[in-house]
Amino acid sequence: MVAKRNCVRSKLQVLPCRFRIAAVFGAGLMIIAPSVQALTFNVTYDSSVSGAPAGFVSAFRDSISFYQQTFSNPIAINLDVGWGEVGGHSLSSGALGESVSGVVTHNYSTVRNALSNNRSPGYLPATNPTGGRSISMTTAEAEALNLSTGTRPGSLNGAIGFNSSYQWTFNPNDRAVTNEYDFIGVAEHEISEVMGRFSGLNPTCNTGSTCPESVQDLFRYTSPGNLDLVGSNAYFSINGGKTRINTFNGNASVGDLGDWAGNTADSYNYALATGTEYPVTAGDITMMNTLGYMAAPVPEPGNSALLITAFLILIPAVRVRRKVASA
């Protein structure tokens, strides 16, 4: 059973960011490049991109390529990309980047079976641990899990926009530039949200089984065996809360609950600073695997960079120390 919802909106900024409900944007699609991987991205660049700096499009393609090389689900994710706007609308004040994604809802048993079929490493009990809540996901994740999206084939999965008022570094070989933001890190952050990395929790909801819940929230723990059902301080775990992989942001007033708290430099943090590279880490890849994105086949010998990516899937991220954000 599928219940259609509007969509989920997320913004990444220098300090606070949060999800907002918005309308789905429609757009024509064009394939930007052929891919030998099963996972592909069909991208429409808004007219705004004609005014983007040199390197914008190639850097965004580099971000897409990372996900194509890392995951193998045989789906096409349809994106609208803008410069200084998202889906034809202004970005929120102070946002580095924003994403808007269509979402659908399925019941717990359907989601659990679909994740198992995609070899998700995350543990889920046979009985719904949320007290009867339905589980929401982006339409891109629904496609990855071979579940109904409630939309027509080829429909737009999401829109992504980047703030044109900030200084960016687009160079994949020099992503830590003084007074500039790591564009590739931000792009990978936004792409992952359209793919399904978000929290549906609403800290003000007190109606039990009707409160929102996302797939990611099924792996959000406050302690072993105890799910976080309200959006408080919690961590990501794939074994029932026994092992902490990374720490979620627990304050919806300062950032997205689906992002990391920022204890290390990581693309999936809720806020980023200038002069720092923010890579997708091993823990991030584990998150995407847990959401149902299957690891790409190990490449032929000789491609050491891709071999390292494959091995990283097996190594959990470790929290070392808290990162202090700077403007």
Buried (B, 14 or more C-beta within 10 A) or exposed (E): EBEBBEBBBBBBBBEBBBBEEBEBBEBEBEEBEEBEBBBBBBBBBBEBBEEBEEBBBEBBBBBBBBBBBBBBBEBBBBBBBBBBBBBBBEBBEBBBBBBBBBBBBBBBEBBBBBBEEBEBBBBBEEEBBBEEBBBBBBBBBBBBBEBBBBBEEEBBBBBBBBBBEBEBBBBBEEBBBEEBBBBBBBBBBBBBBBBBBBBBBBBEBEEEEEBBBBBBBBBBBBEEEEBBBBBBEBBBBBEBBEEBBBBBBBBBEBBBBBBBBBBBBBBBBBBBBBBBBBBBBBBBBBBBBBBBBBBBEEBEEEEEEBBEBBEBBEEBBEBEEEBEBEE
